[in-house]
Amino acid sequence: MIAKSFPVVLEPDEDGGYVVSCPVILGCYSQGDSLREALENIKDAIELCLEVYRERGEIIPNPDTITIGNVVVQA
C-alpha cells in the first residue's frame, strides 16, 4: 500500500476543540479537543473511508487532484 498525504481543514469549534474535514473525501469529518487529537481522529476517519472504498471496489480519491489556495477579499 502506498502512503498518500491527504489535505485536511481544521476549524475551531464554538464549544471548544476543533472540527476537521478532508476535502478530498466528501463527508469525511471528525473532531478533537486539541489540534493533535483532531489530526489523529481525522487520520482514523480517512483510513476508515478508504477501507470502505476498497471494500466496495470503488476508486480511491486522489489527494493530488486538490489544490489548496487563498483569495483576498474586502471584509
MARKOL-259779 format. One record per residue: residue number from 1; residue in one letter; x, y, z of N, C-alpha, C in turn. Coordinates in nm, 2 decimals. Each point is the difference from the previous one (the first is absolute). Layout:
N
<r NUM,"a",<X,Y,Z>,<X,Y,Z>,<X,Y,Z>> ...
This chain:
75
<r 1,"m",<0.08,-0.12,0.00>,<-0.08,0.12,0.00>,<0.09,0.12,0.00>> <r 2,"i",<-0.04,0.10,-0.08>,<0.08,0.13,-0.01>,<-0.05,0.10,0.10>> <r 3,"a",<0.09,0.07,0.07>,<-0.04,0.11,0.09>,<-0.03,0.12,-0.08>> <r 4,"k",<-0.11,0.06,0.03>,<-0.04,0.13,-0.07>,<-0.03,0.10,0.11>> <r 5,"s",<0.02,0.13,-0.04>,<-0.02,0.11,0.09>,<-0.14,0.06,-0.04>> <r 6,"f",<-0.10,0.00,0.09>,<-0.13,0.06,-0.02>,<-0.01,0.13,0.06>> <r 7,"p",<-0.04,0.11,-0.07>,<-0.02,0.13,0.06>,<-0.12,-0.01,0.10>> <r 8,"v",<0.01,0.08,0.11>,<-0.11,0.01,0.09>,<-0.02,0.15,0.04>> <r 9,"v",<-0.12,0.03,0.04>,<-0.03,0.13,0.04>,<-0.04,0.00,0.15>> <r 10,"l",<0.06,0.08,0.08>,<-0.03,0.00,0.14>,<-0.06,0.13,0.04>> <r 11,"e",<-0.11,0.00,0.07>,<-0.07,0.12,0.04>,<-0.03,-0.01,0.15>> <r 12,"p",<0.01,0.11,0.07>,<-0.03,0.00,0.14>,<-0.15,-0.02,0.01>> <r 13,"d",<-0.04,-0.08,0.10>,<-0.14,-0.03,0.03>,<-0.05,0.10,0.10>> <r 14,"e",<-0.12,0.05,-0.02>,<-0.05,0.11,0.10>,<-0.01,-0.06,0.14>> <r 15,"d",<-0.01,-0.13,0.02>,<0.00,-0.06,0.13>,<0.13,-0.04,0.05>> <r 16,"g",<0.11,0.04,-0.07>,<0.13,-0.04,0.04>,<0.05,-0.12,-0.09>> <r 17,"g",<0.13,-0.01,-0.01>,<0.06,-0.10,-0.08>,<-0.01,0.04,-0.15>> <r 18,"y",<0.01,-0.10,-0.09>,<0.01,0.02,-0.14>,<-0.09,-0.10,-0.08>> <r 19,"v",<-0.05,0.05,-0.11>,<-0.07,-0.08,-0.09>,<0.09,-0.01,-0.12>> <r 20,"v",<0.02,-0.12,-0.06>,<0.09,-0.02,-0.11>,<-0.06,-0.08,-0.11>> <r 21,"s",<0.03,0.03,-0.12>,<-0.06,-0.07,-0.12>,<0.11,-0.02,-0.10>> <r 22,"c",<-0.03,-0.10,-0.09>,<0.09,-0.03,-0.11>,<-0.07,0.03,-0.13>> <r 23,"p",<0.04,0.11,-0.07>,<-0.08,0.04,-0.12>,<0.01,-0.10,-0.11>> <r 24,"v",<0.10,-0.09,0.00>,<0.01,-0.10,-0.10>,<-0.11,-0.10,0.01>> <r 25,"i",<-0.05,-0.03,0.12>,<-0.09,-0.10,0.03>,<-0.13,0.06,0.05>> <r 26,"l",<-0.10,0.03,-0.08>,<-0.12,0.06,0.04>,<-0.06,-0.07,0.12>> <r 27,"g",<-0.04,0.07,0.10>,<-0.07,-0.06,0.12>,<0.10,-0.06,0.10>> <r 28,"c",<0.13,0.02,-0.02>,<0.10,-0.05,0.10>,<0.03,0.11,0.09>> <r 29,"y",<-0.05,-0.01,0.12>,<0.01,0.10,0.11>,<0.04,-0.06,0.13>> <r 30,"s",<0.06,0.07,0.09>,<0.03,-0.04,0.13>,<0.01,0.12,0.09>> <r 31,"q",<0.05,-0.02,0.12>,<0.02,0.11,0.10>,<0.10,-0.05,0.10>> <r 32,"g",<0.04,0.10,0.08>,<0.09,-0.03,0.11>,<0.01,0.12,0.10>> <r 33,"d",<0.04,-0.03,0.12>,<0.01,0.11,0.10>,<0.13,0.08,-0.02>> <r 34,"s",<0.10,-0.05,-0.07>,<0.12,0.07,-0.03>,<0.03,-0.02,-0.15>> <r 35,"l",<0.09,0.08,-0.05>,<0.05,-0.02,-0.14>,<0.05,-0.14,-0.02>> <r 36,"r",<0.08,-0.05,0.09>,<0.06,-0.13,-0.01>,<-0.11,-0.11,-0.01>> <r 37,"e",<-0.09,0.01,0.09>,<-0.11,-0.10,0.01>,<-0.09,0.01,-0.13>> <r 38,"a",<-0.03,0.12,-0.05>,<-0.08,0.01,-0.12>,<0.08,-0.06,-0.12>> <r 39,"l",<0.13,0.02,-0.01>,<0.07,-0.06,-0.11>,<0.01,-0.15,0.01>> <r 40,"e",<0.01,-0.05,0.12>,<0.00,-0.15,0.02>,<-0.13,-0.06,-0.04>> <r 41,"n",<-0.11,0.07,0.04>,<-0.13,-0.05,-0.02>,<-0.04,0.01,-0.15>> <r 42,"i",<0.05,0.11,-0.07>,<-0.03,0.00,-0.15>,<0.08,-0.10,-0.07>> <r 43,"k",<0.12,-0.03,0.05>,<0.08,-0.11,-0.07>,<-0.08,-0.13,0.01>> <r 44,"d",<-0.06,-0.03,0.12>,<-0.08,-0.12,0.02>,<-0.12,0.00,-0.10>> <r 45,"a",<-0.06,0.12,0.00>,<-0.12,0.01,-0.09>,<0.03,-0.02,-0.15>> <r 46,"i",<0.11,0.06,-0.04>,<0.05,-0.02,-0.14>,<0.03,-0.15,-0.03>> <r 47,"e",<0.07,-0.06,0.09>,<0.03,-0.15,-0.01>,<-0.13,-0.08,-0.01>> <r 48,"l",<-0.10,0.03,0.08>,<-0.13,-0.07,-0.01>,<-0.07,0.02,-0.13>> <r 49,"c",<0.00,0.13,-0.04>,<-0.06,0.03,-0.13>,<0.07,-0.08,-0.12>> <r 50,"l",<0.13,0.00,0.00>,<0.07,-0.07,-0.10>,<-0.02,-0.15,0.00>> <r 51,"e",<-0.02,-0.05,0.12>,<-0.03,-0.15,0.02>,<-0.14,-0.03,-0.07>> <r 52,"v",<-0.10,0.09,0.02>,<-0.13,-0.01,-0.06>,<0.01,0.00,-0.15>> <r 53,"y",<0.08,0.10,-0.05>,<0.02,0.01,-0.15>,<0.05,-0.14,-0.05>> <r 54,"r",<0.11,-0.05,0.07>,<0.06,-0.13,-0.04>,<-0.10,-0.11,0.00>> <r 55,"e",<-0.08,-0.01,0.11>,<-0.10,-0.11,0.01>,<-0.11,0.01,-0.10>> <r 56,"r",<-0.03,0.12,-0.05>,<-0.10,0.01,-0.10>,<0.06,0.00,-0.14>> <r 57,"g",<0.13,-0.01,-0.01>,<0.06,-0.01,-0.13>,<0.00,0.14,-0.07>> <r 58,"e",<-0.02,0.10,0.07>,<0.00,0.14,-0.05>,<0.14,0.06,-0.02>> <r 59,"i",<0.01,0.09,-0.09>,<0.13,0.07,-0.02>,<0.02,0.09,0.12>> <r 60,"i",<0.13,-0.01,0.06>,<0.04,0.08,0.11>,<0.03,0.14,-0.05>> <r 61,"p",<-0.06,0.10,0.07>,<0.03,0.14,-0.05>,<0.15,0.03,0.01>> <r 62,"n",<0.04,0.08,-0.10>,<0.14,0.03,-0.01>,<0.02,0.14,0.07>> <r 63,"p",<0.08,0.01,0.11>,<0.02,0.12,0.07>,<0.08,0.10,-0.09>> <r 64,"d",<0.07,-0.05,-0.10>,<0.08,0.09,-0.08>,<-0.09,0.09,-0.09>> <r 65,"t",<-0.13,-0.03,-0.01>,<-0.09,0.08,-0.09>,<-0.05,0.12,0.07>> <r 66,"i",<0.03,0.02,0.13>,<-0.05,0.12,0.07>,<0.11,0.10,0.01>> <r 67,"t",<-0.03,0.12,-0.03>,<0.09,0.11,0.02>,<-0.05,0.09,0.11>> <r 68,"i",<0.07,0.03,0.10>,<-0.04,0.09,0.11>,<0.06,0.13,-0.03>> <r 69,"g",<-0.09,0.10,0.00>,<0.05,0.14,-0.03>,<-0.08,0.10,0.09>> <r 70,"n",<0.04,0.12,-0.02>,<-0.06,0.11,0.07>,<-0.04,0.11,-0.09>> <r 71,"v",<-0.11,0.07,0.03>,<-0.03,0.12,-0.07>,<-0.02,0.12,0.10>> <r 72,"v",<0.03,0.12,-0.05>,<-0.02,0.12,0.09>,<-0.13,0.07,-0.04>> <r 73,"v",<-0.08,0.03,0.10>,<-0.12,0.07,-0.03>,<-0.01,0.11,0.11>> <r 74,"q",<-0.08,0.11,-0.04>,<-0.03,0.10,0.10>,<-0.10,-0.05,0.10>> <r 75,"a",<0.03,0.01,0.13>,<-0.09,-0.05,0.10>,<-0.05,0.11,0.09>> 
